[in-house]
Amino acid sequence: MKKQNSIFLLAAITALLFACSKKQAEELKPETPPPTGPTTVTTANVTYTNFTGALFQTKCGGCHGANGGAKGFWLFNGISSAKEVRVNNAIFVTKTMPKGNNTISESDKALLKAWFDKGMPE
């Protein structure tokens, strides 16, 4: 009986020596990697790079791009042209733009308005 107790005690001590603590176990857990997909654009984080540039390219570039028929009225050629006061005015004040099939959804309008309101961050 004494021999069985000794073997049990030896096994218990060995198990304790090789067992990891709770802190060690937490350190062994892999870190959660950062999200790899695109960040959702919101009115809080909207910029020219993550939203506005593509919107102007797709909705305005056809008519107001280098080869467009309305380039004489306004030429879209990047962020500096998008920042012109008359762009905000045409979309949100007089509501004369966009024309034709280039309608802008309400959610896109909200993001674009936020971009103008935030000082048009790049």
CNS distance restraints for C-alpha pairs under 8 A (distance, minus, plus):
assign (resid   1 and name CA) (resid   5 and name CA) 6.41 0.50 0.50
assign (resid   2 and name CA) (resid   6 and name CA) 6.24 0.50 0.50
assign (resid   3 and name CA) (resid   7 and name CA) 6.24 0.50 0.50
assign (resid   4 and name CA) (resid   8 and name CA) 6.11 0.50 0.50
assign (resid   5 and name CA) (resid   9 and name CA) 6.00 0.50 0.50
assign (resid   6 and name CA) (resid  10 and name CA) 6.01 0.50 0.50
assign (resid   7 and name CA) (resid  11 and name CA) 6.11 0.50 0.50
assign (resid   8 and name CA) (resid  12 and name CA) 6.10 0.50 0.50
assign (resid   9 and name CA) (resid  13 and name CA) 6.14 0.50 0.50
assign (resid  10 and name CA) (resid  14 and name CA) 6.13 0.50 0.50
assign (resid  11 and name CA) (resid  15 and name CA) 6.09 0.50 0.50
assign (resid  12 and name CA) (resid  16 and name CA) 6.20 0.50 0.50
assign (resid  13 and name CA) (resid  17 and name CA) 6.17 0.50 0.50
assign (resid  14 and name CA) (resid  18 and name CA) 6.36 0.50 0.50
assign (resid  15 and name CA) (resid  19 and name CA) 5.90 0.50 0.50
assign (resid  20 and name CA) (resid  24 and name CA) 5.80 0.50 0.50
assign (resid  20 and name CA) (resid  25 and name CA) 6.27 0.50 0.50
assign (resid  21 and name CA) (resid  25 and name CA) 6.17 0.50 0.50
assign (resid  22 and name CA) (resid  26 and name CA) 6.27 0.50 0.50
assign (resid  23 and name CA) (resid  27 and name CA) 6.32 0.50 0.50
assign (resid  24 and name CA) (resid  28 and name CA) 6.34 0.50 0.50
assign (resid  25 and name CA) (resid  29 and name CA) 6.72 0.50 0.50
assign (resid  41 and name CA) (resid  45 and name CA) 6.12 0.50 0.50
assign (resid  41 and name CA) (resid  46 and name CA) 5.70 0.50 0.50
assign (resid  41 and name CA) (resid  50 and name CA) 7.09 0.50 0.50
assign (resid  41 and name CA) (resid  51 and name CA) 7.18 0.50 0.50
assign (resid  42 and name CA) (resid  46 and name CA) 5.74 0.50 0.50
assign (resid  42 and name CA) (resid 111 and name CA) 6.71 0.50 0.50
assign (resid  43 and name CA) (resid 110 and name CA) 7.22 0.50 0.50
assign (resid  43 and name CA) (resid 111 and name CA) 5.28 0.50 0.50
assign (resid  43 and name CA) (resid 114 and name CA) 5.38 0.50 0.50
assign (resid  43 and name CA) (resid 115 and name CA) 7.30 0.50 0.50
assign (resid  44 and name CA) (resid 114 and name CA) 7.69 0.50 0.50
assign (resid  46 and name CA) (resid  50 and name CA) 6.50 0.50 0.50
assign (resid  46 and name CA) (resid  51 and name CA) 6.35 0.50 0.50
assign (resid  46 and name CA) (resid  52 and name CA) 7.72 0.50 0.50
assign (resid  46 and name CA) (resid 111 and name CA) 6.59 0.50 0.50
assign (resid  46 and name CA) (resid 114 and name CA) 7.23 0.50 0.50
assign (resid  46 and name CA) (resid 115 and name CA) 5.92 0.50 0.50
assign (resid  46 and name CA) (resid 121 and name CA) 7.82 0.50 0.50
assign (resid  47 and name CA) (resid  51 and name CA) 5.96 0.50 0.50
assign (resid  47 and name CA) (resid  52 and name CA) 6.36 0.50 0.50
assign (resid  47 and name CA) (resid 115 and name CA) 6.28 0.50 0.50
assign (resid  47 and name CA) (resid 120 and name CA) 6.87 0.50 0.50
assign (resid  47 and name CA) (resid 121 and name CA) 5.16 0.50 0.50
assign (resid  47 and name CA) (resid 122 and name CA) 5.33 0.50 0.50
assign (resid  48 and name CA) (resid  52 and name CA) 4.41 0.50 0.50
assign (resid  48 and name CA) (resid  53 and name CA) 5.05 0.50 0.50
assign (resid  48 and name CA) (resid  79 and name CA) 7.03 0.50 0.50
assign (resid  48 and name CA) (resid 115 and name CA) 7.67 0.50 0.50
assign (resid  48 and name CA) (resid 120 and name CA) 7.04 0.50 0.50
assign (resid  48 and name CA) (resid 121 and name CA) 6.24 0.50 0.50
assign (resid  48 and name CA) (resid 122 and name CA) 4.72 0.50 0.50
assign (resid  49 and name CA) (resid  53 and name CA) 5.92 0.50 0.50
assign (resid  49 and name CA) (resid  54 and name CA) 7.81 0.50 0.50
assign (resid  49 and name CA) (resid 122 and name CA) 5.97 0.50 0.50
assign (resid  50 and name CA) (resid  54 and name CA) 7.84 0.50 0.50
assign (resid  51 and name CA) (resid  55 and name CA) 6.33 0.50 0.50
assign (resid  52 and name CA) (resid  56 and name CA) 6.15 0.50 0.50
assign (resid  52 and name CA) (resid 112 and name CA) 6.53 0.50 0.50
assign (resid  52 and name CA) (resid 115 and name CA) 7.59 0.50 0.50
assign (resid  53 and name CA) (resid  57 and name CA) 6.12 0.50 0.50
assign (resid  53 and name CA) (resid  78 and name CA) 7.15 0.50 0.50
assign (resid  53 and name CA) (resid  79 and name CA) 7.00 0.50 0.50
assign (resid  54 and name CA) (resid  58 and name CA) 6.11 0.50 0.50
assign (resid  55 and name CA) (resid  59 and name CA) 5.78 0.50 0.50
assign (resid  55 and name CA) (resid  60 and name CA) 7.69 0.50 0.50
assign (resid  56 and name CA) (resid  60 and name CA) 4.98 0.50 0.50
assign (resid  56 and name CA) (resid  61 and name CA) 6.31 0.50 0.50
assign (resid  56 and name CA) (resid  76 and name CA) 7.57 0.50 0.50
assign (resid  56 and name CA) (resid  82 and name CA) 7.59 0.50 0.50
assign (resid  57 and name CA) (resid  61 and name CA) 4.61 0.50 0.50
assign (resid  57 and name CA) (resid  62 and name CA) 7.65 0.50 0.50
assign (resid  57 and name CA) (resid  76 and name CA) 7.81 0.50 0.50
assign (resid  58 and name CA) (resid  62 and name CA) 7.15 0.50 0.50
assign (resid  59 and name CA) (resid  98 and name CA) 7.39 0.50 0.50
assign (resid  59 and name CA) (resid 102 and name CA) 5.30 0.50 0.50
assign (resid  59 and name CA) (resid 103 and name CA) 7.54 0.50 0.50
assign (resid  59 and name CA) (resid 104 and name CA) 7.68 0.50 0.50
assign (resid  60 and name CA) (resid  64 and name CA) 5.59 0.50 0.50
assign (resid  60 and name CA) (resid  65 and name CA) 7.11 0.50 0.50
assign (resid  60 and name CA) (resid  76 and name CA) 7.13 0.50 0.50
assign (resid  60 and name CA) (resid  98 and name CA) 7.36 0.50 0.50
assign (resid  60 and name CA) (resid 102 and name CA) 7.61 0.50 0.50
assign (resid  61 and name CA) (resid  65 and name CA) 4.23 0.50 0.50
assign (resid  61 and name CA) (resid  66 and name CA) 7.86 0.50 0.50
assign (resid  61 and name CA) (resid  68 and name CA) 7.29 0.50 0.50
assign (resid  61 and name CA) (resid  76 and name CA) 6.27 0.50 0.50
assign (resid  62 and name CA) (resid  67 and name CA) 7.65 0.50 0.50
assign (resid  62 and name CA) (resid  68 and name CA) 5.64 0.50 0.50
assign (resid  63 and name CA) (resid  67 and name CA) 7.59 0.50 0.50
assign (resid  63 and name CA) (resid  68 and name CA) 4.13 0.50 0.50
assign (resid  63 and name CA) (resid  69 and name CA) 5.45 0.50 0.50
assign (resid  63 and name CA) (resid  70 and name CA) 5.15 0.50 0.50
assign (resid  63 and name CA) (resid  71 and name CA) 6.58 0.50 0.50
assign (resid  64 and name CA) (resid  68 and name CA) 5.15 0.50 0.50
assign (resid  64 and name CA) (resid  69 and name CA) 6.87 0.50 0.50
assign (resid  64 and name CA) (resid  70 and name CA) 5.07 0.50 0.50
assign (resid  64 and name CA) (resid  71 and name CA) 4.34 0.50 0.50
assign (resid  64 and name CA) (resid  72 and name CA) 7.88 0.50 0.50
assign (resid  64 and name CA) (resid  73 and name CA) 7.77 0.50 0.50
assign (resid  64 and name CA) (resid  74 and name CA) 6.03 0.50 0.50
assign (resid  64 and name CA) (resid  75 and name CA) 4.93 0.50 0.50
assign (resid  64 and name CA) (resid  76 and name CA) 5.46 0.50 0.50
assign (resid  65 and name CA) (resid  70 and name CA) 7.95 0.50 0.50
assign (resid  65 and name CA) (resid  71 and name CA) 6.06 0.50 0.50
assign (resid  65 and name CA) (resid  75 and name CA) 5.79 0.50 0.50
assign (resid  65 and name CA) (resid  76 and name CA) 5.31 0.50 0.50
assign (resid  65 and name CA) (resid  77 and name CA) 6.86 0.50 0.50
assign (resid  66 and name CA) (resid  71 and name CA) 6.60 0.50 0.50
assign (resid  66 and name CA) (resid  75 and name CA) 6.92 0.50 0.50
assign (resid  66 and name CA) (resid  76 and name CA) 7.60 0.50 0.50
assign (resid  66 and name CA) (resid  77 and name CA) 7.66 0.50 0.50
assign (resid  67 and name CA) (resid  71 and name CA) 7.44 0.50 0.50
assign (resid  70 and name CA) (resid  74 and name CA) 6.68 0.50 0.50
assign (resid  70 and name CA) (resid  75 and name CA) 7.59 0.50 0.50
assign (resid  71 and name CA) (resid  75 and name CA) 4.52 0.50 0.50
assign (resid  71 and name CA) (resid  76 and name CA) 7.52 0.50 0.50
assign (resid  75 and name CA) (resid  81 and name CA) 7.01 0.50 0.50
assign (resid  76 and name CA) (resid  81 and name CA) 5.61 0.50 0.50
assign (resid  76 and name CA) (resid  82 and name CA) 6.72 0.50 0.50
assign (resid  77 and name CA) (resid  81 and name CA) 5.96 0.50 0.50
assign (resid  77 and name CA) (resid  82 and name CA) 7.93 0.50 0.50
assign (resid  78 and name CA) (resid  82 and name CA) 6.45 0.50 0.50
assign (resid  79 and name CA) (resid  83 and name CA) 6.19 0.50 0.50
assign (resid  79 and name CA) (resid 122 and name CA) 7.60 0.50 0.50
assign (resid  80 and name CA) (resid  84 and name CA) 6.90 0.50 0.50
assign (resid  82 and name CA) (resid  87 and name CA) 6.53 0.50 0.50
assign (resid  83 and name CA) (resid  87 and name CA) 7.14 0.50 0.50
assign (resid  83 and name CA) (resid  88 and name CA) 7.96 0.50 0.50
assign (resid  83 and name CA) (resid 116 and name CA) 7.99 0.50 0.50
assign (resid  83 and name CA) (resid 120 and name CA) 6.81 0.50 0.50
assign (resid  84 and name CA) (resid  88 and name CA) 7.37 0.50 0.50
assign (resid  85 and name CA) (resid  89 and name CA) 6.30 0.50 0.50
assign (resid  86 and name CA) (resid  90 and name CA) 5.88 0.50 0.50
assign (resid  87 and name CA) (resid  91 and name CA) 6.29 0.50 0.50
assign (resid  88 and name CA) (resid  92 and name CA) 5.81 0.50 0.50
assign (resid  88 and name CA) (resid  93 and name CA) 7.29 0.50 0.50
assign (resid  88 and name CA) (resid 116 and name CA) 7.24 0.50 0.50
assign (resid  89 and name CA) (resid  93 and name CA) 4.77 0.50 0.50
assign (resid  89 and name CA) (resid  94 and name CA) 6.14 0.50 0.50
assign (resid  89 and name CA) (resid  95 and name CA) 7.50 0.50 0.50
assign (resid  90 and name CA) (resid  94 and name CA) 5.26 0.50 0.50
assign (resid  90 and name CA) (resid  95 and name CA) 5.31 0.50 0.50
assign (resid  90 and name CA) (resid  96 and name CA) 5.29 0.50 0.50
assign (resid  90 and name CA) (resid  97 and name CA) 5.44 0.50 0.50
assign (resid  91 and name CA) (resid  95 and name CA) 4.70 0.50 0.50
assign (resid  91 and name CA) (resid  96 and name CA) 6.29 0.50 0.50
assign (resid  91 and name CA) (resid  97 and name CA) 5.05 0.50 0.50
assign (resid  91 and name CA) (resid  98 and name CA) 6.81 0.50 0.50
assign (resid  92 and name CA) (resid 113 and name CA) 7.90 0.50 0.50
assign (resid  98 and name CA) (resid 102 and name CA) 5.87 0.50 0.50
assign (resid  98 and name CA) (resid 103 and name CA) 6.00 0.50 0.50
assign (resid  98 and name CA) (resid 104 and name CA) 7.42 0.50 0.50
assign (resid  99 and name CA) (resid 103 and name CA) 6.93 0.50 0.50
assign (resid 104 and name CA) (resid 108 and name CA) 6.10 0.50 0.50
assign (resid 104 and name CA) (resid 109 and name CA) 6.27 0.50 0.50
assign (resid 105 and name CA) (resid 109 and name CA) 6.15 0.50 0.50
assign (resid 106 and name CA) (resid 110 and name CA) 6.17 0.50 0.50
assign (resid 107 and name CA) (resid 111 and name CA) 6.36 0.50 0.50
assign (resid 108 and name CA) (resid 112 and name CA) 6.05 0.50 0.50
assign (resid 109 and name CA) (resid 113 and name CA) 5.92 0.50 0.50
assign (resid 110 and name CA) (resid 114 and name CA) 6.11 0.50 0.50
assign (resid 111 and name CA) (resid 115 and name CA) 6.19 0.50 0.50
assign (resid 112 and name CA) (resid 116 and name CA) 6.40 0.50 0.50
assign (resid 113 and name CA) (resid 117 and name CA) 6.05 0.50 0.50
assign (resid 114 and name CA) (resid 118 and name CA) 5.95 0.50 0.50
assign (resid 115 and name CA) (resid 119 and name CA) 6.64 0.50 0.50
assign (resid 115 and name CA) (resid 120 and name CA) 5.03 0.50 0.50
assign (resid 115 and name CA) (resid 121 and name CA) 6.88 0.50 0.50
assign (resid 116 and name CA) (resid 120 and name CA) 4.93 0.50 0.50
